[in-house]
Amino acid sequence: MLFLLDTGVRASELCSINLEDVNPITGEVLVRSGKGRKPRTVFLGSKSRKALRNYLILKGDTSTGLWVTDENERLTYRGLKTMLRRRSKLAKVNTPQIHAFRRWFALTCLRNGMDVYSLQQLMGHADLQVLRRYLKQTSTDLREAHHRASPVDNS
C-alpha cells in the first residue's frame, strides 16, 4: 500500500513491475508498461524504500515479478483487490477503491508544493487536462493557497 501511495502508479502498472525495475537504495522505479505503452520513472521516499527492502528480504528472489503471492505467482489486479479488502477488514475501515491511492498521491503532492508539470510526468499523463480530474481542491486547500500568496497580506 505504501508503494501505491508513494508512487501514484496505476494498479496494472504495480502488478507488472519486475524486480529488476526497482532500485531499493535510491527508490527509482521504472514503469515499463504505462498507459499508452510509454515508460516512465517514479520514485519511493525513504519510508517506502525501507518497507520495500524488508519485503524483498521476505520475498527472496525466485520470481521476476516484484509483487508476488504466497505461491510465488505475480500479483494480479484481483489479488491486489483481495489484499486491500483483507487489510481493510483487519483495520476495521471501509475498503478503498484501488484508484483512490492514485488520486490521494496526486492531491497530496499538489498540497505539498509539487509543481503540476512534475506531477504530470510522475503520473504519466500526456497533458494537464487529464491531471485536472485528480486535483479537485477543497475550500480548505484554496483558503491555504490564498493565505500563502495573498497579494495584500504578503506585500
Secondary structure as UniProt FT lines:
FT   HELIX           2..7
FT   HELIX           11..16
FT   HELIX           19..21
FT   TURN            24..26
FT   STRAND          28..31
FT   HELIX           35..37
FT   STRAND          40..43
FT   HELIX           46..59
FT   TURN            70..71
FT   HELIX           77..91
FT   HELIX           98..111
FT   TURN            112..113
FT   HELIX           116..123
FT   HELIX           128..132
FT   TURN            133..134
FT   HELIX           139..149
FT   TURN            151..154
//
